[in-house]
Amino acid sequence: MRLLFLLVLSTLSLPLLAQLDLGSHFIRGSWQAHQSNPALLPQQRITISLPNIYGYGEVSGFTLDEVLQKNDQGQTVVDVGKAISLLEPENYIRDRIDLGTLGIGFHTGNWYLSLSHQVRQNAHSKYPKELAQLAWEGNAQFIGQEIQIAPRLGIQAYQEFALGLGYKLGKNFTLGGRIKLLNGVGNISSLNHDFRLFTSDDVYQLTVNADYALNTAGNQLRYNGFQDISANLDVATFDWSNNWTNNTGFALDLGASLRLGKVELAASILDLGQINWKQDATQLAIKGEYTFEGLDIFPNVWTDSVSFGSIVDTLEARFKVSQTNGAYATSLPAYSFLSANLKMNESTTIGVLAYGERISDEWFPALALSLQKQIFKGFTLGGVYVIRNKRFGNVGVNTSLKIGPLQIVAATDNLLTLLQSSNSNTVNGRIGINLLFGQMEKEEQKILPNEKDFFK
């Protein structure tokens, strides 16, 4: 029980930095748009992507503005009871961080080749409202009821080495793909997901039916009995000192784009693959039926009304946690983009994007509307309206600024978060720096007559 309790608390403190931002997909001709679809080729003959970062985080249920209040001493505190009352029957926390270290892409005839390296981390947690109620208020409220409290948890960090290839068939149709070599740094993932509690009115008896397990690799979770458990789920706690581990895998990106006059259609699917975890791979599992009498665990934890050590001793005596070593595999979250862009004139483009993300056999869709405007040569400003996870207040901005060979790209789908973070459930943002050489906008520039024109 304490193992579950610690994991839940650790999960709820995940950094709020898994979905991709949708605005950068519309910055056509950029390295960032190319990352969302390998068939959307950069406009320059050579593009060098310098270090860039993307972060995303989302929580369901409540915002800080809804649960912060002043206490009798004038201090601002979180009203935990109200926060729990605002939770949905099923709730989630998700985050993703991508750190691109270096990338390079170049045109050669009708082909486009690219190489890149990224450090990536993604995490998701899904938990029932009853789990939060139990942790804060105890099981007395559930007398005569059986509740399911098993959380779903997945967190992994890895390196990605990508080799991309694009090919233009004729003037209007382009195909693209990337194959990725993955090297895992750390992982925690849950399975089976059955942890049911029944509290009877007979001597306050608590019955637990469990079939719950965690696969772990790396140093994120250490278990040496109920008295010695540590869980570190923050991306900063992953051990990046190893240049290479035995946790390897592959993934694939596929994309296509088609021009029909002033309309461009594009489709892609990203991160089709998995990581095979072998190094320090362990499974912790609890399975069976357990009975406790007269034990209302969680309020005792918060109030210290009884010795916590005695509770731990009771749990350790009853629960049987099996620990086995063995390799396992986890699939990556997969992302899909289906978009249409209409060029209104030389400086204005409008677009629509249908987006989807698959995480742990669940599908999270989103829809985006875009307006891109070239303010002057080298400077583009865009706006995007996003409907995501039944939320309709997401308005974002994106921009691309080119000064000489230097290009700066920035995007966010949640401008409100930047202006008033305590009133938002979601935050995401991207910033990148590119070096660009050799313009490829015009058809006749594919074959350059003189070498001196290369760096126009």
TORKOL-4160 file (C-alpha; in steps of 0.2 Angstrom, whole numbers, padded with zeros to 4 digits, m for minus):
456
<pt num="1" X="0000" Y="0000" Z="0000"/>
<pt num="2" X="0014" Y="0012" Z="0004"/>
<pt num="3" X="0022" Y="0008" Z="m0012"/>
<pt num="4" X="0006" Y="0013" Z="m0021"/>
<pt num="5" X="0004" Y="0028" Z="m0010"/>
<pt num="6" X="0022" Y="0035" Z="m0014"/>
<pt num="7" X="0020" Y="0032" Z="m0032"/>
<pt num="8" X="0004" Y="0042" Z="m0033"/>
<pt num="9" X="0012" Y="0056" Z="m0024"/>
<pt num="10" X="0027" Y="0056" Z="m0035"/>
<pt num="11" X="0016" Y="0055" Z="m0050"/>
<pt num="12" X="0006" Y="0070" Z="m0045"/>
<pt num="13" X="0022" Y="0080" Z="m0044"/>
<pt num="14" X="0028" Y="0077" Z="m0061"/>
<pt num="15" X="0035" Y="0093" Z="m0070"/>
<pt num="16" X="0022" Y="0103" Z="m0080"/>
<pt num="17" X="0032" Y="0107" Z="m0095"/>
<pt num="18" X="0016" Y="0072" Z="m0122"/>
<pt num="19" X="0006" Y="0081" Z="m0135"/>
<pt num="20" X="0015" Y="0091" Z="m0148"/>
<pt num="21" X="0012" Y="0109" Z="m0152"/>
<pt num="22" X="0002" Y="0112" Z="m0167"/>
<pt num="23" X="0007" Y="0130" Z="m0172"/>
<pt num="24" X="0025" Y="0125" Z="m0178"/>
<pt num="25" X="0017" Y="0113" Z="m0191"/>
<pt num="26" X="0011" Y="0128" Z="m0200"/>
<pt num="27" X="0028" Y="0137" Z="m0202"/>
<pt num="28" X="0031" Y="0130" Z="m0219"/>
<pt num="29" X="0048" Y="0128" Z="m0225"/>
<pt num="30" X="0056" Y="0127" Z="m0208"/>
<pt num="31" X="0065" Y="0113" Z="m0199"/>
<pt num="32" X="0052" Y="0113" Z="m0186"/>
<pt num="33" X="0038" Y="0109" Z="m0198"/>
<pt num="34" X="0049" Y="0096" Z="m0206"/>
<pt num="35" X="0049" Y="0087" Z="m0189"/>
<pt num="36" X="0030" Y="0086" Z="m0189"/>
<pt num="37" X="0030" Y="0078" Z="m0207"/>
<pt num="38" X="0046" Y="0072" Z="m0215"/>
<pt num="39" X="0038" Y="0076" Z="m0232"/>
<pt num="40" X="0037" Y="0095" Z="m0228"/>
<pt num="41" X="0054" Y="0099" Z="m0234"/>
<pt num="42" X="0064" Y="0115" Z="m0228"/>
<pt num="43" X="0065" Y="0128" Z="m0242"/>
<pt num="44" X="0084" Y="0130" Z="m0240"/>
<pt num="45" X="0097" Y="0120" Z="m0248"/>
<pt num="46" X="0106" Y="0117" Z="m0232"/>
<pt num="47" X="0098" Y="0118" Z="m0214"/>
<pt num="48" X="0107" Y="0116" Z="m0198"/>
<pt num="49" X="0097" Y="0115" Z="m0183"/>
<pt num="50" X="0106" Y="0121" Z="m0167"/>
<pt num="51" X="0100" Y="0116" Z="m0149"/>
<pt num="52" X="0081" Y="0119" Z="m0148"/>
<pt num="53" X="0068" Y="0114" Z="m0134"/>
<pt num="54" X="0050" Y="0109" Z="m0134"/>
<pt num="55" X="0040" Y="0107" Z="m0118"/>
<pt num="56" X="0022" Y="0102" Z="m0115"/>
<pt num="57" X="0012" Y="0098" Z="m0099"/>
<pt num="58" X="m0006" Y="0096" Z="m0095"/>
<pt num="59" X="m0017" Y="0092" Z="m0079"/>
<pt num="60" X="m0035" Y="0088" Z="m0079"/>
<pt num="61" X="m0048" Y="0093" Z="m0066"/>
<pt num="62" X="m0044" Y="0110" Z="m0059"/>
<pt num="63" X="m0033" Y="0126" Z="m0061"/>
<pt num="64" X="m0023" Y="0135" Z="m0047"/>
<pt num="65" X="m0035" Y="0149" Z="m0048"/>
<pt num="66" X="m0050" Y="0138" Z="m0043"/>
<pt num="67" X="m0041" Y="0130" Z="m0028"/>
<pt num="68" X="m0030" Y="0144" Z="m0020"/>
<pt num="69" X="m0037" Y="0153" Z="m0005"/>
<pt num="70" X="m0032" Y="0163" Z="0010"/>
<pt num="71" X="m0031" Y="0155" Z="0027"/>
<pt num="72" X="m0034" Y="0164" Z="0044"/>
<pt num="73" X="m0015" Y="0170" Z="0044"/>
<pt num="74" X="m0017" Y="0178" Z="0027"/>
<pt num="75" X="m0007" Y="0165" Z="0018"/>
<pt num="76" X="m0011" Y="0158" Z="0001"/>
<pt num="77" X="m0014" Y="0139" Z="0002"/>
<pt num="78" X="m0022" Y="0125" Z="m0008"/>
<pt num="79" X="m0039" Y="0120" Z="m0004"/>
<pt num="80" X="m0036" Y="0101" Z="m0006"/>
<pt num="81" X="m0054" Y="0096" Z="m0003"/>
<pt num="82" X="m0060" Y="0108" Z="m0017"/>
<pt num="83" X="m0047" Y="0102" Z="m0029"/>
<pt num="84" X="m0053" Y="0084" Z="m0026"/>
<pt num="85" X="m0071" Y="0089" Z="m0028"/>
<pt num="86" X="m0067" Y="0096" Z="m0046"/>
<pt num="87" X="m0059" Y="0080" Z="m0052"/>
<pt num="88" X="m0067" Y="0070" Z="m0065"/>
<pt num="89" X="m0070" Y="0051" Z="m0063"/>
<pt num="90" X="m0054" Y="0048" Z="m0072"/>
<pt num="91" X="m0040" Y="0061" Z="m0072"/>
<pt num="92" X="m0023" Y="0063" Z="m0080"/>
<pt num="93" X="m0006" Y="0071" Z="m0079"/>
<pt num="94" X="0005" Y="0072" Z="m0094"/>
<pt num="95" X="0021" Y="0080" Z="m0099"/>
<pt num="96" X="0034" Y="0079" Z="m0113"/>
<pt num="97" X="0051" Y="0087" Z="m0115"/>
<pt num="98" X="0061" Y="0086" Z="m0131"/>
<pt num="99" X="0079" Y="0094" Z="m0132"/>
<pt num="100" X="0086" Y="0094" Z="m0150"/>
<pt num="101" X="0105" Y="0095" Z="m0149"/>
<pt num="102" X="0110" Y="0095" Z="m0167"/>
<pt num="103" X="0102" Y="0092" Z="m0184"/>
<pt num="104" X="0107" Y="0095" Z="m0203"/>
<pt num="105" X="0097" Y="0093" Z="m0219"/>
<pt num="106" X="0101" Y="0096" Z="m0237"/>
<pt num="107" X="0094" Y="0095" Z="m0254"/>
<pt num="108" X="0102" Y="0085" Z="m0268"/>
<pt num="109" X="0092" Y="0085" Z="m0284"/>
<pt num="110" X="0075" Y="0078" Z="m0280"/>
<pt num="111" X="0081" Y="0071" Z="m0264"/>
<pt num="112" X="0082" Y="0078" Z="m0246"/>
<pt num="113" X="0093" Y="0070" Z="m0233"/>
<pt num="114" X="0093" Y="0074" Z="m0214"/>
<pt num="115" X="0102" Y="0068" Z="m0199"/>
<pt num="116" X="0098" Y="0073" Z="m0181"/>
<pt num="117" X="0099" Y="0069" Z="m0162"/>
<pt num="118" X="0087" Y="0073" Z="m0148"/>
<pt num="119" X="0085" Y="0069" Z="m0130"/>
<pt num="120" X="0067" Y="0065" Z="m0126"/>
<pt num="121" X="0057" Y="0062" Z="m0111"/>
<pt num="122" X="0038" Y="0059" Z="m0110"/>
<pt num="123" X="0027" Y="0054" Z="m0095"/>
<pt num="124" X="0008" Y="0051" Z="m0092"/>
<pt num="125" X="m0002" Y="0046" Z="m0077"/>
<pt num="126" X="m0021" Y="0042" Z="m0076"/>
<pt num="127" X="m0029" Y="0040" Z="m0060"/>
<pt num="128" X="m0047" Y="0038" Z="m0053"/>
<pt num="129" X="m0055" Y="0051" Z="m0042"/>
<pt num="130" X="m0057" Y="0039" Z="m0028"/>
<pt num="131" X="m0038" Y="0037" Z="m0027"/>
<pt num="132" X="m0036" Y="0056" Z="m0022"/>
<pt num="133" X="m0051" Y="0054" Z="m0010"/>
<pt num="134" X="m0044" Y="0039" Z="m0002"/>
<pt num="135" X="m0027" Y="0047" Z="0000"/>
<pt num="136" X="m0034" Y="0063" Z="0008"/>
<pt num="137" X="m0049" Y="0058" Z="0018"/>
<pt num="138" X="m0047" Y="0039" Z="0021"/>
<pt num="139" X="m0057" Y="0024" Z="0017"/>
<pt num="140" X="m0071" Y="0027" Z="0030"/>
<pt num="141" X="m0081" Y="0037" Z="0017"/>
<pt num="142" X="m0082" Y="0021" Z="0006"/>
<pt num="143" X="m0090" Y="0009" Z="0019"/>
<pt num="144" X="m0100" Y="m0004" Z="0010"/>
<pt num="145" X="m0092" Y="0000" Z="m0007"/>
<pt num="146" X="m0078" Y="m0007" Z="m0017"/>
<pt num="147" X="m0068" Y="0006" Z="m0026"/>
<pt num="148" X="m0054" Y="0004" Z="m0040"/>
<pt num="149" X="m0039" Y="0015" Z="m0036"/>
<pt num="150" X="m0026" Y="0008" Z="m0048"/>
<pt num="151" X="m0016" Y="0022" Z="m0057"/>
<pt num="152" X="m0009" Y="0020" Z="m0074"/>
<pt num="153" X="0009" Y="0026" Z="m0076"/>
<pt num="154" X="0021" Y="0028" Z="m0090"/>
<pt num="155" X="0037" Y="0038" Z="m0090"/>
<pt num="156" X="0052" Y="0035" Z="m0101"/>
<pt num="157" X="0068" Y="0045" Z="m0106"/>
<pt num="158" X="0079" Y="0041" Z="m0121"/>
<pt num="159" X="0090" Y="0047" Z="m0134"/>
<pt num="160" X="0085" Y="0047" Z="m0153"/>
<pt num="161" X="0096" Y="0047" Z="m0168"/>
<pt num="162" X="0087" Y="0050" Z="m0184"/>
<pt num="163" X="0091" Y="0047" Z="m0202"/>
<pt num="164" X="0078" Y="0055" Z="m0214"/>
<pt num="165" X="0075" Y="0054" Z="m0233"/>
<pt num="166" X="0063" Y="0064" Z="m0243"/>
<pt num="167" X="0059" Y="0063" Z="m0262"/>
<pt num="168" X="0049" Y="0074" Z="m0273"/>
<pt num="169" X="0040" Y="0065" Z="m0287"/>
<pt num="170" X="0036" Y="0078" Z="m0300"/>
<pt num="171" X="0032" Y="0095" Z="m0295"/>
<pt num="172" X="0018" Y="0093" Z="m0283"/>
<pt num="173" X="0020" Y="0076" Z="m0273"/>
<pt num="174" X="0033" Y="0073" Z="m0260"/>
<pt num="175" X="0036" Y="0058" Z="m0249"/>
<pt num="176" X="0046" Y="0057" Z="m0233"/>
<pt num="177" X="0052" Y="0046" Z="m0220"/>
<pt num="178" X="0064" Y="0045" Z="m0205"/>
<pt num="179" X="0071" Y="0029" Z="m0196"/>
<pt num="180" X="0076" Y="0032" Z="m0178"/>
<pt num="181" X="0088" Y="0023" Z="m0167"/>
<pt num="182" X="0082" Y="0024" Z="m0149"/>
<pt num="183" X="0093" Y="0022" Z="m0134"/>
<pt num="184" X="0083" Y="0021" Z="m0117"/>
<pt num="185" X="0089" Y="0029" Z="m0101"/>
<pt num="186" X="0075" Y="0025" Z="m0089"/>
<pt num="187" X="0057" Y="0019" Z="m0088"/>
<pt num="188" X="0043" Y="0016" Z="m0076"/>
<pt num="189" X="0027" Y="0008" Z="m0084"/>
<pt num="190" X="0012" Y="0000" Z="m0075"/>
<pt num="191" X="0002" Y="m0015" Z="m0081"/>
<pt num="192" X="m0013" Y="m0026" Z="m0076"/>
<pt num="193" X="m0020" Y="m0011" Z="m0067"/>
<pt num="194" X="m0032" Y="m0019" Z="m0054"/>
<pt num="195" X="m0031" Y="m0013" Z="m0036"/>
<pt num="196" X="m0048" Y="m0014" Z="m0028"/>
<pt num="197" X="m0053" Y="m0009" Z="m0010"/>
<pt num="198" X="m0068" Y="m0014" Z="0000"/>
<pt num="199" X="m0072" Y="m0007" Z="0017"/>
<pt num="200" X="m0085" Y="m0017" Z="0027"/>
<pt num="201" X="m0094" Y="m0010" Z="0043"/>
<pt num="202" X="m0089" Y="m0026" Z="0052"/>
<pt num="203" X="m0075" Y="m0021" Z="0063"/>
<pt num="204" X="m0070" Y="m0009" Z="0050"/>
<pt num="205" X="m0063" Y="m0023" Z="0039"/>
<pt num="206" X="m0053" Y="m0018" Z="0024"/>
<pt num="207" X="m0051" Y="m0030" Z="0010"/>
<pt num="208" X="m0039" Y="m0027" Z="m0005"/>
<pt num="209" X="m0040" Y="m0037" Z="m0021"/>
<pt num="210" X="m0024" Y="m0033" Z="m0031"/>
<pt num="211" X="m0016" Y="m0038" Z="m0048"/>
<pt num="212" X="m0005" Y="m0023" Z="m0051"/>
<pt num="213" X="0013" Y="m0022" Z="m0057"/>
<pt num="214" X="0027" Y="m0010" Z="m0062"/>
<pt num="215" X="0041" Y="m0013" Z="m0075"/>
<pt num="216" X="0056" Y="m0002" Z="m0071"/>
<pt num="217" X="0073" Y="0001" Z="m0079"/>
<pt num="218" X="0086" Y="0013" Z="m0074"/>
<pt num="219" X="0087" Y="0021" Z="m0057"/>
<pt num="220" X="0070" Y="0030" Z="m0056"/>
<pt num="221" X="0062" Y="0017" Z="m0044"/>
<pt num="222" X="0071" Y="0008" Z="m0030"/>
<pt num="223" X="0062" Y="m0005" Z="m0019"/>
<pt num="224" X="0071" Y="m0014" Z="m0005"/>
<pt num="225" X="0056" Y="m0018" Z="0005"/>
<pt num="226" X="0042" Y="m0007" Z="0012"/>
<pt num="227" X="0055" Y="0002" Z="0023"/>
<pt num="228" X="0066" Y="0007" Z="0009"/>
<pt num="229" X="0057" Y="0014" Z="m0007"/>
<pt num="230" X="0062" Y="0029" Z="m0018"/>
<pt num="231" X="0053" Y="0035" Z="m0033"/>
<pt num="232" X="0061" Y="0049" Z="m0044"/>
<pt num="233" X="0050" Y="0054" Z="m0059"/>
<pt num="234" X="0057" Y="0071" Z="m0063"/>
<pt num="235" X="0067" Y="0072" Z="m0080"/>
<pt num="236" X="0081" Y="0080" Z="m0071"/>
<pt num="237" X="0084" Y="0064" Z="m0060"/>
<pt num="238" X="0087" Y="0053" Z="m0075"/>
<pt num="239" X="0105" Y="0047" Z="m0077"/>
<pt num="240" X="0111" Y="0055" Z="m0093"/>
<pt num="241" X="0129" Y="0051" Z="m0089"/>
<pt num="242" X="0129" Y="0034" Z="m0099"/>
<pt num="243" X="0133" Y="0038" Z="m0117"/>
<pt num="244" X="0125" Y="0021" Z="m0122"/>
<pt num="245" X="0114" Y="0008" Z="m0113"/>
<pt num="246" X="0108" Y="m0009" Z="m0117"/>
<pt num="247" X="0090" Y="m0002" Z="m0119"/>
<pt num="248" X="0088" Y="0000" Z="m0138"/>
<pt num="249" X="0074" Y="0001" Z="m0150"/>
<pt num="250" X="0068" Y="0008" Z="m0167"/>
<pt num="251" X="0055" Y="0020" Z="m0173"/>
<pt num="252" X="0048" Y="0026" Z="m0189"/>
<pt num="253" X="0041" Y="0043" Z="m0196"/>
<pt num="254" X="0031" Y="0043" Z="m0212"/>
<pt num="255" X="0024" Y="0058" Z="m0222"/>
<pt num="256" X="0017" Y="0064" Z="m0238"/>
<pt num="257" X="0012" Y="0081" Z="m0246"/>
<pt num="258" X="0002" Y="0086" Z="m0261"/>
<pt num="259" X="0000" Y="0103" Z="m0270"/>
<pt num="260" X="m0016" Y="0106" Z="m0280"/>
<pt num="261" X="m0014" Y="0124" Z="m0286"/>
<pt num="262" X="m0015" Y="0135" Z="m0271"/>
<pt num="263" X="m0020" Y="0121" Z="m0259"/>
<pt num="264" X="m0007" Y="0110" Z="m0250"/>
<pt num="265" X="m0013" Y="0093" Z="m0242"/>
<pt num="266" X="m0001" Y="0084" Z="m0230"/>
<pt num="267" X="m0002" Y="0069" Z="m0219"/>
<pt num="268" X="0010" Y="0060" Z="m0207"/>
<pt num="269" X="0012" Y="0048" Z="m0193"/>
<pt num="270" X="0027" Y="0049" Z="m0181"/>
<pt num="271" X="0035" Y="0038" Z="m0168"/>
<pt num="272" X="0029" Y="0021" Z="m0174"/>
<pt num="273" X="0041" Y="0010" Z="m0163"/>
<pt num="274" X="0046" Y="0004" Z="m0146"/>
<pt num="275" X="0061" Y="0002" Z="m0134"/>
<pt num="276" X="0067" Y="m0014" Z="m0127"/>
<pt num="277" X="0072" Y="m0012" Z="m0109"/>
<pt num="278" X="0086" Y="m0024" Z="m0104"/>
<pt num="279" X="0098" Y="m0015" Z="m0092"/>
<pt num="280" X="0093" Y="m0016" Z="m0074"/>
<pt num="281" X="0075" Y="m0021" Z="m0080"/>
<pt num="282" X="0064" Y="m0027" Z="m0065"/>
<pt num="283" X="0046" Y="m0030" Z="m0062"/>
<pt num="284" X="0037" Y="m0027" Z="m0045"/>
<pt num="285" X="0020" Y="m0035" Z="m0043"/>
<pt num="286" X="0007" Y="m0037" Z="m0030"/>
<pt num="287" X="m0006" Y="m0050" Z="m0033"/>
<pt num="288" X="m0019" Y="m0058" Z="m0022"/>
<pt num="289" X="m0032" Y="m0054" Z="m0008"/>
<pt num="290" X="m0027" Y="m0046" Z="0008"/>
<pt num="291" X="m0038" Y="m0041" Z="0023"/>
<pt num="292" X="m0035" Y="m0028" Z="0037"/>
<pt num="293" X="m0046" Y="m0025" Z="0052"/>
<pt num="294" X="m0049" Y="m0008" Z="0060"/>
<pt num="295" X="m0036" Y="0001" Z="0049"/>
<pt num="296" X="m0040" Y="0018" Z="0041"/>
<pt num="297" X="m0023" Y="0020" Z="0034"/>
<pt num="298" X="m0022" Y="0037" Z="0025"/>
<pt num="299" X="m0029" Y="0049" Z="0038"/>
<pt num="300" X="m0016" Y="0041" Z="0050"/>
<pt num="301" X="m0003" Y="0045" Z="0038"/>
<pt num="302" X="m0007" Y="0063" Z="0037"/>
<pt num="303" X="m0011" Y="0066" Z="0056"/>
<pt num="304" X="0002" Y="0055" Z="0063"/>
<pt num="305" X="m0011" Y="0049" Z="0076"/>
<pt num="306" X="m0003" Y="0032" Z="0076"/>
<pt num="307" X="0015" Y="0026" Z="0073"/>
<pt num="308" X="0018" Y="0026" Z="0055"/>
<pt num="309" X="0031" Y="0012" Z="0058"/>
<pt num="310" X="0017" Y="0001" Z="0065"/>
<pt num="311" X="0007" Y="0004" Z="0049"/>
<pt num="312" X="0022" Y="m0001" Z="0038"/>
<pt num="313" X="0025" Y="m0016" Z="0048"/>
<pt num="314" X="0007" Y="m0022" Z="0046"/>
<pt num="315" X="0007" Y="m0019" Z="0027"/>
<pt num="316" X="0024" Y="m0028" Z="0025"/>
<pt num="317" X="0017" Y="m0043" Z="0035"/>
<pt num="318" X="0002" Y="m0044" Z="0024"/>
<pt num="319" X="0007" Y="m0038" Z="0006"/>
<pt num="320" X="0018" Y="m0049" Z="m0004"/>
<pt num="321" X="0027" Y="m0039" Z="m0017"/>
<pt num="322" X="0036" Y="m0050" Z="m0030"/>
<pt num="323" X="0052" Y="m0044" Z="m0038"/>
<pt num="324" X="0058" Y="m0052" Z="m0054"/>
<pt num="325" X="0072" Y="m0047" Z="m0067"/>
<pt num="326" X="0068" Y="m0048" Z="m0085"/>
<pt num="327" X="0068" Y="m0038" Z="m0101"/>
<pt num="328" X="0052" Y="m0030" Z="m0107"/>
<pt num="329" X="0047" Y="m0018" Z="m0121"/>
<pt num="330" X="0037" Y="m0001" Z="m0121"/>
<pt num="331" X="0029" Y="0007" Z="m0136"/>
<pt num="332" X="0031" Y="0025" Z="m0140"/>
<pt num="333" X="0017" Y="0037" Z="m0140"/>
<pt num="334" X="0012" Y="0039" Z="m0158"/>
<pt num="335" X="0007" Y="0056" Z="m0166"/>
<pt num="336" X="m0003" Y="0059" Z="m0183"/>
<pt num="337" X="m0005" Y="0075" Z="m0193"/>
<pt num="338" X="m0018" Y="0078" Z="m0207"/>
<pt num="339" X="m0018" Y="0096" Z="m0213"/>
<pt num="340" X="m0024" Y="0107" Z="m0228"/>
<pt num="341" X="m0016" Y="0124" Z="m0232"/>
<pt num="342" X="m0024" Y="0137" Z="m0243"/>
<pt num="343" X="m0012" Y="0151" Z="m0250"/>
<pt num="344" X="m0024" Y="0166" Z="m0251"/>
<pt num="345" X="m0010" Y="0177" Z="m0258"/>
<pt num="346" X="0009" Y="0179" Z="m0258"/>
<pt num="347" X="0009" Y="0184" Z="m0240"/>
<pt num="348" X="m0006" Y="0175" Z="m0232"/>
<pt num="349" X="m0010" Y="0157" Z="m0229"/>
<pt num="350" X="m0024" Y="0149" Z="m0219"/>
<pt num="351" X="m0024" Y="0131" Z="m0214"/>
<pt num="352" X="m0033" Y="0117" Z="m0204"/>
<pt num="353" X="m0025" Y="0103" Z="m0195"/>
<pt num="354" X="m0033" Y="0087" Z="m0187"/>
<pt num="355" X="m0021" Y="0079" Z="m0175"/>
<pt num="356" X="m0021" Y="0064" Z="m0164"/>
<pt num="357" X="m0010" Y="0056" Z="m0151"/>
<pt num="358" X="m0010" Y="0038" Z="m0145"/>
<pt num="359" X="m0004" Y="0035" Z="m0127"/>
<pt num="360" X="m0006" Y="0018" Z="m0119"/>
<pt num="361" X="m0020" Y="0012" Z="m0130"/>
<pt num="362" X="m0030" Y="0029" Z="m0128"/>
<pt num="363" X="m0033" Y="0041" Z="m0142"/>
<pt num="364" X="m0032" Y="0060" Z="m0139"/>
<pt num="365" X="m0038" Y="0071" Z="m0154"/>
<pt num="366" X="m0036" Y="0089" Z="m0157"/>
<pt num="367" X="m0041" Y="0102" Z="m0171"/>
<pt num="368" X="m0032" Y="0118" Z="m0175"/>
<pt num="369" X="m0036" Y="0132" Z="m0187"/>
<pt num="370" X="m0021" Y="0143" Z="m0193"/>
<pt num="371" X="m0018" Y="0160" Z="m0200"/>
<pt num="372" X="0000" Y="0164" Z="m0206"/>
<pt num="373" X="0006" Y="0181" Z="m0212"/>
<pt num="374" X="0022" Y="0186" Z="m0219"/>
<pt num="375" X="0025" Y="0203" Z="m0212"/>
<pt num="376" X="0040" Y="0207" Z="m0222"/>
<pt num="377" X="0054" Y="0196" Z="m0230"/>
<pt num="378" X="0061" Y="0185" Z="m0217"/>
<pt num="379" X="0048" Y="0188" Z="m0204"/>
<pt num="380" X="0032" Y="0178" Z="m0202"/>
<pt num="381" X="0019" Y="0179" Z="m0189"/>
<pt num="382" X="0005" Y="0166" Z="m0186"/>
<pt num="383" X="m0010" Y="0163" Z="m0175"/>
<pt num="384" X="m0018" Y="0146" Z="m0171"/>
<pt num="385" X="m0034" Y="0142" Z="m0162"/>
<pt num="386" X="m0034" Y="0124" Z="m0155"/>
<pt num="387" X="m0048" Y="0113" Z="m0148"/>
<pt num="388" X="m0040" Y="0100" Z="m0137"/>
<pt num="389" X="m0047" Y="0088" Z="m0124"/>
<pt num="390" X="m0064" Y="0096" Z="m0124"/>
<pt num="391" X="m0056" Y="0113" Z="m0120"/>
<pt num="392" X="m0060" Y="0128" Z="m0132"/>
<pt num="393" X="m0050" Y="0142" Z="m0125"/>
<pt num="394" X="m0033" Y="0138" Z="m0133"/>
<pt num="395" X="m0026" Y="0152" Z="m0143"/>
<pt num="396" X="m0008" Y="0152" Z="m0149"/>
<pt num="397" X="0005" Y="0162" Z="m0158"/>
<pt num="398" X="0020" Y="0157" Z="m0168"/>
<pt num="399" X="0034" Y="0166" Z="m0177"/>
<pt num="400" X="0049" Y="0164" Z="m0188"/>
<pt num="401" X="0062" Y="0178" Z="m0190"/>
<pt num="402" X="0077" Y="0176" Z="m0202"/>
<pt num="403" X="0092" Y="0188" Z="m0200"/>
<pt num="404" X="0105" Y="0183" Z="m0213"/>
<pt num="405" X="0108" Y="0164" Z="m0211"/>
<pt num="406" X="0101" Y="0164" Z="m0193"/>
<pt num="407" X="0083" Y="0159" Z="m0191"/>
<pt num="408" X="0074" Y="0160" Z="m0174"/>
<pt num="409" X="0057" Y="0150" Z="m0173"/>
<pt num="410" X="0045" Y="0151" Z="m0158"/>
<pt num="411" X="0028" Y="0144" Z="m0155"/>
<pt num="412" X="0015" Y="0140" Z="m0142"/>
<pt num="413" X="m0003" Y="0134" Z="m0142"/>
<pt num="414" X="m0007" Y="0142" Z="m0126"/>
<pt num="415" X="m0004" Y="0161" Z="m0125"/>
<pt num="416" X="m0016" Y="0162" Z="m0110"/>
<pt num="417" X="m0003" Y="0151" Z="m0100"/>
<pt num="418" X="0010" Y="0164" Z="m0103"/>
<pt num="419" X="m0001" Y="0178" Z="m0098"/>
<pt num="420" X="m0010" Y="0170" Z="m0083"/>
<pt num="421" X="m0002" Y="0153" Z="m0080"/>
<pt num="422" X="m0013" Y="0150" Z="m0064"/>
<pt num="423" X="m0029" Y="0150" Z="m0074"/>
<pt num="424" X="m0024" Y="0136" Z="m0087"/>
<pt num="425" X="m0023" Y="0117" Z="m0087"/>
<pt num="426" X="m0010" Y="0116" Z="m0101"/>
<pt num="427" X="0006" Y="0124" Z="m0106"/>
<pt num="428" X="0017" Y="0121" Z="m0121"/>
<pt num="429" X="0030" Y="0130" Z="m0130"/>
<pt num="430" X="0044" Y="0128" Z="m0143"/>
<pt num="431" X="0060" Y="0138" Z="m0147"/>
<pt num="432" X="0073" Y="0134" Z="m0160"/>
<pt num="433" X="0088" Y="0141" Z="m0169"/>
<pt num="434" X="0092" Y="0136" Z="m0186"/>
<pt num="435" X="0106" Y="0141" Z="m0199"/>
<pt num="436" X="0100" Y="0142" Z="m0217"/>
<pt num="437" X="0110" Y="0142" Z="m0233"/>
<pt num="438" X="0104" Y="0142" Z="m0251"/>
<pt num="439" X="0086" Y="0147" Z="m0254"/>
<pt num="440" X="0075" Y="0134" Z="m0263"/>
<pt num="441" X="0058" Y="0143" Z="m0264"/>
<pt num="442" X="0058" Y="0144" Z="m0283"/>
<pt num="443" X="0057" Y="0129" Z="m0295"/>
<pt num="444" X="0072" Y="0135" Z="m0305"/>
<pt num="445" X="0083" Y="0136" Z="m0290"/>
<pt num="446" X="0084" Y="0117" Z="m0289"/>
<pt num="447" X="0098" Y="0117" Z="m0301"/>
<pt num="448" X="0110" Y="0132" Z="m0298"/>
<pt num="449" X="0119" Y="0139" Z="m0313"/>
<pt num="450" X="0134" Y="0145" Z="m0303"/>
<pt num="451" X="0142" Y="0140" Z="m0287"/>
<pt num="452" X="0142" Y="0158" Z="m0281"/>
<pt num="453" X="0123" Y="0158" Z="m0280"/>
<pt num="454" X="0123" Y="0144" Z="m0267"/>
<pt num="455" X="0123" Y="0155" Z="m0252"/>
<pt num="456" X="0110" Y="0168" Z="m0259"/>
